[in-house]
Amino acid sequence: MMGRTVYCEWFDSPVGDLAAIADDTALLALQFRERTSPDADEADIRQQMNADAVLPGNALTRTIGSELETFFAGRAFEFSVPLAPAGSEFEQKVWAELLRVPLGETCSYGDIARNVGGMETVRAVGKANGANPIAIIIPCHRCIGSDGSLTGYGGGLWRKKWLLRHEGKMRPVGLFAL
């Protein structure tokens, strides 16, 4: 889809540098530096996003930056920015299921497979999970092995473990949870 402009802004976080990439209407990607490229420049991002131009951040990237700061501080876990990850119809179904996994909880690849096409799709679910371009917000880190093990995460298992522990501390529990 050439002919579009995207906006990119980098953020520091406890789990490493994150690139937020958006167009004028939605967040397209939130990726760890290694997933974007260790020395990603404008040309890399332009190619990855099929864009004619990459400009410094816009209102959407600034909003997501603020929301990420609040998330990492443990004060909030809601994200308001519209999402528009590029992917196949199947990947979109998987990502929609991931968005339904509550903060502080996990699901297995099999759980997702059962909801998007049956257990025969479990490997495809893993592949779709790995192709998720919007880390943290589309919470692919909440997907674990059927035996409860931490399996595969494009950002590295140390990040998956960190995110799950962080979210576990933020999870509202008990009678007076909001």
C-alpha positions as semicolon CSV with decimal commas, in nm:
position;residue;x (nm);y (nm);z (nm)
1;M;0,000;0,000;0,000
2;M;0,247;0,262;-0,118
3;G;0,150;0,625;-0,100
4;R;0,110;0,648;0,272
5;T;0,303;0,822;0,543
6;V;0,380;0,658;0,875
7;Y;0,508;0,810;1,196
8;C;0,767;0,647;1,418
9;E;0,864;0,727;1,772
10;W;1,106;0,537;1,997
11;F;1,045;0,486;2,368
12;D;1,264;0,356;2,649
13;S;1,101;0,093;2,866
14;P;1,198;-0,160;3,133
15;V;1,192;-0,426;2,860
16;G;1,405;-0,231;2,612
17;D;1,352;0,022;2,338
18;L;1,014;0,013;2,164
19;A;0,926;0,160;1,826
20;A;0,567;0,282;1,795
21;I;0,466;0,313;1,430
22;A;0,133;0,466;1,332
23;D;-0,044;0,626;1,042
24;D;-0,298;0,907;1,080
25;T;-0,569;0,677;1,217
26;A;-0,419;0,382;1,410
27;L;-0,117;0,214;1,563
28;L;0,038;-0,021;1,307
29;A;0,323;-0,164;1,510
30;L;0,482;-0,160;1,853
31;Q;0,805;-0,352;1,829
32;F;1,117;-0,414;2,027
33;R;1,427;-0,266;1,868
34;E;1,562;-0,612;1,780
35;R;1,239;-0,701;1,599
36;T;1,245;-0,380;1,400
37;S;1,620;-0,407;1,342
38;P;1,903;-0,325;1,581
39;D;1,991;-0,019;1,374
40;A;1,658;0,045;1,208
41;D;1,654;0,361;1,012
42;E;1,389;0,538;0,811
43;A;1,449;0,320;0,504
44;D;1,399;-0,003;0,702
45;I;1,076;0,119;0,857
46;R;0,952;0,257;0,525
47;Q;1,007;-0,084;0,363
48;Q;0,859;-0,279;0,655
49;M;0,545;-0,062;0,657
50;N;0,516;-0,024;0,278
51;A;0,525;0,351;0,317
52;D;0,655;0,635;0,107
53;A;0,765;0,840;0,406
54;V;0,847;0,796;0,773
55;L;0,809;1,107;0,984
56;P;0,872;1,169;1,354
57;G;0,589;1,070;1,589
58;N;0,235;1,204;1,572
59;A;-0,051;1,237;1,824
60;L;-0,111;0,860;1,821
61;T;0,249;0,769;1,895
62;R;0,263;1,031;2,170
63;T;-0,057;0,890;2,322
64;I;0,077;0,535;2,314
65;G;0,402;0,659;2,468
66;S;0,210;0,812;2,755
67;E;-0,004;0,501;2,799
68;L;0,305;0,277;2,796
69;E;0,468;0,494;3,062
70;T;0,158;0,454;3,280
71;F;0,148;0,078;3,210
72;F;0,514;0,029;3,301
73;A;0,464;0,236;3,617
74;G;0,191;-0,013;3,714
75;R;-0,079;0,254;3,729
76;A;-0,301;0,148;3,437
77;F;-0,338;-0,128;3,186
78;E;-0,589;0,009;2,936
79;F;-0,474;0,125;2,595
80;S;-0,700;0,361;2,398
81;V;-0,522;0,396;2,066
82;P;-0,698;0,229;1,770
83;L;-0,504;-0,070;1,635
84;A;-0,453;-0,170;1,272
85;P;-0,202;-0,455;1,257
86;A;-0,139;-0,587;0,907
87;G;-0,199;-0,960;0,879
88;S;-0,397;-1,239;0,720
89;E;-0,757;-1,309;0,815
90;F;-0,640;-1,596;1,035
91;E;-0,377;-1,380;1,208
92;Q;-0,642;-1,115;1,273
93;K;-0,863;-1,379;1,439
94;V;-0,574;-1,494;1,660
95;W;-0,488;-1,137;1,760
96;A;-0,853;-1,063;1,838
97;E;-0,855;-1,366;2,070
98;L;-0,536;-1,249;2,239
99;L;-0,701;-0,913;2,310
100;R;-0,966;-1,103;2,509
101;V;-0,713;-1,255;2,753
102;P;-0,746;-1,052;3,074
103;L;-0,456;-0,877;3,241
104;G;-0,272;-1,109;3,475
105;E;-0,407;-1,424;3,310
106;T;-0,266;-1,655;3,046
107;C;-0,399;-1,890;2,782
108;S;-0,244;-2,173;2,587
109;Y;-0,190;-2,188;2,213
110;G;-0,450;-2,468;2,221
111;D;-0,704;-2,239;2,389
112;I;-0,664;-1,990;2,107
113;A;-0,672;-2,266;1,843
114;R;-1,002;-2,400;1,976
115;N;-1,155;-2,054;1,937
116;V;-1,026;-1,977;1,588
117;G;-1,043;-2,302;1,396
118;G;-0,982;-2,614;1,600
119;M;-0,684;-2,791;1,751
120;E;-0,539;-2,867;1,407
121;T;-0,454;-2,495;1,384
122;V;-0,237;-2,488;1,698
123;R;0,089;-2,451;1,502
124;A;-0,062;-2,179;1,286
125;V;-0,169;-2,003;1,607
126;G;0,192;-2,011;1,726
127;K;0,306;-1,867;1,395
128;A;0,040;-1,593;1,406
129;N;0,137;-1,516;1,764
130;G;0,498;-1,472;1,652
131;A;0,389;-1,246;1,365
132;N;0,204;-1,006;1,596
133;P;0,332;-0,658;1,506
134;I;0,187;-0,484;1,814
135;A;0,374;-0,619;2,117
136;I;0,237;-0,572;2,468
137;I;-0,094;-0,418;2,357
138;I;-0,195;-0,728;2,161
139;P;-0,075;-0,946;2,448
140;C;0,090;-1,239;2,272
141;H;0,313;-1,269;2,581
142;R;0,008;-1,407;2,766
143;C;0,006;-1,719;2,546
144;I;0,193;-2,010;2,708
145;G;0,244;-2,381;2,653
146;S;-0,037;-2,621;2,747
147;D;0,181;-2,745;3,033
148;G;0,216;-2,391;3,169
149;S;0,567;-2,340;3,036
150;L;0,687;-2,014;2,889
151;T;0,734;-2,096;2,524
152;G;0,840;-1,880;2,233
153;Y;0,824;-1,504;2,236
154;G;0,964;-1,288;1,958
155;G;1,092;-1,037;2,212
156;G;1,273;-1,306;2,410
157;L;1,154;-1,522;2,698
158;W;1,304;-1,284;2,956
159;R;1,065;-1,013;2,834
160;K;0,768;-1,250;2,838
161;K;0,849;-1,346;3,198
162;W;0,895;-0,980;3,297
163;L;0,564;-0,874;3,136
164;L;0,368;-1,159;3,295
165;R;0,511;-1,082;3,640
166;H;0,448;-0,709;3,596
167;E;0,089;-0,766;3,487
168;G;0,036;-1,014;3,770
169;K;0,119;-0,737;4,018
170;M;-0,127;-0,500;3,847
171;R;-0,416;-0,743;3,823
172;P;-0,720;-0,623;4,013
173;V;-0,829;-0,901;4,249
174;G;-1,068;-0,944;4,534
175;L;-1,401;-0,804;4,635
176;F;-1,300;-0,440;4,603
177;A;-1,118;-0,459;4,270
178;L;-1,228;-0,197;4,021
